[in-house]
């Protein structure tokens, strides 16, 4: 923690150290260790809160330190991850965040081989989350902590099972209420569900909601999205909340007749997409992602294969809003190993 990094290069996120040496088509780009460090002042007014660091993606492996102490590690170049750093933070003072990043080949981390560059670095955004001890957990694979499963969808009705991952990081017994509100694109409330929880430890809570005569998400013809808001309340005070979009639809695949969306034949025409740019590698901006999406849209595509790995959440959201059918992939390509560590990492990434 006392190391003098005053002569280090100053960079902005997103960042990769292979932006140029990884784009000439050869396999001679740097694969190894790179360190990132940042001084971060955390105000003493947050001492009653829980502090998290959320990384949208780091390639390939990352070990995170706060004030010289290890808080966690993650192996996998494309998935998000999140750590609770509350116990490592000094309030009212600068805190040293250090991340050891390594994009060297690792027999336990897919992909083991592929026809694309494994750009090293913190190539997606990093977030500081300051939450109430009673909150929707960001620790479940760095997801939103809200899972919306749609079943029995038809033109007449749609059944939603909305699971909220609740975390109580305090020693106190808390008695929260979960309020789930579904709104249409105009912001009008379609339905609402309120569940009182007698006492909250950390657990999953599932609410079931049925929508009558739902407006279906119908690809590029009509990409209608509902907004689902989930709030944690205590004594009528909102402690935390998440809002995310969902398109209600049903689909099937027939070996002879093709793909069907909402009971009607829907031809799939599209392209593959990678997440790199000239002189940027994987460290691309939201404007780059928007341009990629609009090019696909301009070609008249109805479907898009996001090869060969998990792409950013922002790009999946663009596809939802634009009506694009997505083929989503895991970074398991070209070579498979039967070793237990490799198989476990595949499951973790999945």
N, C-alpha and C positions, 0 to 999 in steps of 0.2 A: 504493500500500500504506500510505502514511502519512496517508491521508485520515481526517478526524475524522467518524466516523459515530455519535457519542454521542447525537445527537438523532433518530436514525432510529427508526422503529417496530420494536418487538420482536414477532416472529411465531413461530408453531409450524408445522411441516410436518405434513401437506400444506397448501398455501396457494395461493389465487388472489386477485388484486386486483379481480376482477370478480364477487365473490360476490353483490353487491347490484345494481350498475348493469347487470349482464348478464342479469337475470332478468325484466325488464319487457316483453319481447317486441319491443323496439325494436332498432335497429341503431346506437344512439348510445353504446354502452359504450366504455370506454377501450381503445384498441389502440395499444400503443407499448412503450416500454422500462421495465423495472423491475429494480432491482439488489438482490441478496441478498449479505450478507457474514456470515462466521462465523469467530471465532477458535478454533483447534483445536490443543490440545497433543498432540504425538505423542512418546511416551516414547522415550528413547534406546535402550532394550532392543530396539527393532524395527529397528535399523540394518541387520541382516542379512536383513530381509524385503523384500517388494515391496508397495508401498502403492497401492491403487486407490480411486478414487471412482466409485461406480455410481449413476446416476440412473434411477429407474423411469419417469419421463416429465417433460418440461418443455415448456411451450407458449409460442410455437411454435418459436422458435430460441433456442439457448443458447450462450454463450461462457464457458468456465470458466478462471479464473485462480487460481494459487497463489503467494502472496507477490509479487503484482504481475506475474507472468509467465504468459502464455497457455499452457494445456496442451492445449486442444482446443475444438472447436465441434461442435454437432449441430443439424441442421435437420429438424424433424418433431415434431408435438405429442404423439404417442402411443407411440412406441417407446422402449425403454430404451437407454441408452448408458453407456459406461464408459471411463475414462482411467487410464493408469498415471501417477501423480504422484510416483513415487519420487525422480526427479532434481530435483524442485522443493521437497522437504520439508526443513525444518530440525529435526533431532532434539533432543529435550529442551527445545524452545522452542515458543511458540505460533506457529501458522501461520495466515495469513489466506487463507481460501477466499472467493473472490468470483465471483458468477455474474451475467452480463449476460443478461437474459431479454427477449425481444421477441415480442409476439403481434400485431404489425402484419401486414397483408396482404402476402404476398410471392408474386410471380408464379412463383417457382421451387418453391414448397412447396404441395402439396395438403393440405387441400381449398381450392380457389379460391373456392368458393361452396357454400352449404348452408343448410338451414333450422334451424340450431342455432348456439349461441354458441361462439366460440373463446376460452374462458376463458384468460387469461394467468397464468403463474406456475409455481412448482415444486409442482404439484398432486398428485404422488405422492411416495413416500418416497425418501430418499437414504441410501446405505450407504457406510461406510468398510470396505474389505476389506484385511486384512493377511495376506498369503500367503507361503509359502515360494517362493524363486525357481523351484523345480520344482513346478508346480501344474497343475490344470485351468484353462485360460485363461478369464477372464471378459471378454475383449476381443472375442470373436466376436459382435458386435451385442449385447453385454451379456447373452448367453444363459447358461445354466448351464454351457455347454461340453460337454455330453453330449447326443447325439442318438440317439434310439431309433426305428429304422425297423422296422415290422412288415410282413412279407410272408408269403405262403402260409399265411394263418391259416385254420384250420378247427377243427371239434370234435376232430379227431385230433391236430393239432400246430400249432405257431406258430413261425415263424422270425423271430428278432430280430437285426438288425445294429446294434450299439451302437458309435457313433463317439465317441471322446473327443478333444477338442482339447487337446493337451499344449503347455505353454509352459515353456521353460527360459530364464529371464531372467538366468542367471548365465553367465560365460564358461567355466565348468568343464564337462567331459564328465560327464553323469549317466547312470546305468544303472538306470532304474526298472522296476518291475513294475506292471502294471495288473490289479487284481482286481475282477471284476464279479460281484456276488451278487444273485440274484433271490429275493425272499421273498414268501410269501403274507400276507394281512392279519393273520394271527396271529403273524407274525414268524418263521415256520419257513422255513429255506432250501430252496428248490425246486431250484436249480441254481447252479453257480459256475464261472467261467472265469478262468484266470490266464494272462497273457501277459507274457513277459520281453522287454524292449526292449534290444538290445545297447548302443546309445548314443543319447541323446535330444537332438536339436535340437528346435525347435518344429515339431510336425507333428500330423497326425490319425492316430489308430490305431483300426482297426475290428475288433471281435470279433463272431463269429457264434455265436449260441446257439439251440438248438432245444428247445422245451418240448413234451413229449408230453402228450396229453389235457388241454389247458389249460382252466382255468375262464374262460369268456368273459365280457367286459363286455357286459351285455345291457340297456342303457338303464335306465329307472326300475324295471324288474322286478328287476334284479340288477346293480347297478353295481360289479362286483367289480374291485378294483384290486390289481395286484402292485406291490411296491416294488423298484426297481432301484438298487442301491448301487454306485458306481464309486469305487475308491480308487487313489491313486498311492502306491506304496511304494518305499522305497529302504533296502536292508539290513534288511528286515522292519519298518521304521518307516513309519507312515502319514504322508505329507507333505501330502496334500490328499484331500478326498472330497466327493462329491455324491450326494444321494439324491433320487430323484424317482419319482412313481407313473406307472403305465401300465395302461390297460385294453386287453386283447387282444380284437379284434373284426374282423369283415369286413362289408362292406355293399355294396349296389348300388342303382341307381336305374333304374326302368323308366318310360318316358314314359306308358304306359297304366296300369300297375298301382301305381306309386308307389315308396316307399322300402322297402328290405328290410335288416334287421339280422340278421346271422348266419343268413341263409337264410330268415328268416320275415318276412312283411309287418309293418311297424311304422308305424302312422299318425303323421304329424307334425302336432301342434297346438301353437301357441305365440304369443308376442308379441315385439315389439321392445323393446330395453332401451337407454336412454342412461345415462350415468354421473354425472348431476348431481342435486343436491338443493336445496331451498329454502334460501336464505341461505348456501349453501355452494359453489354452482357445482360444479366438478369436484373440489374438495378434500374428498372424502368419506372417511369412516372405514371400517374393516373391519366395524364393526357395521352401518353403512348398507348395505354390500354384502351382508351376511348377510340383512338384512331384505328387500332387493330379491329375493334368490334365493328366500327362503322364500315371498314373495308369489307368485312365478311357480310355485313348487312347489304352493302351496295351490290355485292355479287349475286344477291338473290338467294343466299343460303337459307335453308330451314333447319339445319343441324350443324353441330360443330364438335369435332373430337379434340378435347384438350389433352394433348400428348405431352410427355409420357409420365405425368406426375400430377400432384395436386397443384392447381393454379391458385392465384390469389382470390380471396373472398370477393374483392371488388369486381373481378371479371365474371364470376358466377352470377353476381347480382345484375350485371349488365345483361347477361343472357336471359335471366328471369324477366327483367323489365322489357326486353326487346322481343321476347317470344321465341328464343332459340332453344331447340332441343339439344341437350348436352350429353355427350359421351364422356364420363369422368373416369380417370385412370389413377392407379397406384403406380409408384415408381419401381415396378417389378418388370424388367424388360431384358430380353436377350440371354440372361444367364441366371440360373437358380441354383442355390446351394442348400443341401439338406442339413446343414449344421444347426443345432438348436438356437444359437444366438441369432442367426440370420432369420430363421423362421419366426422367432419372437419379435424381432424388429419389424418384419413384414406385417404381423398382426397389429403391432402398435401403430404403424403408419396407416393401416387400413382403418 
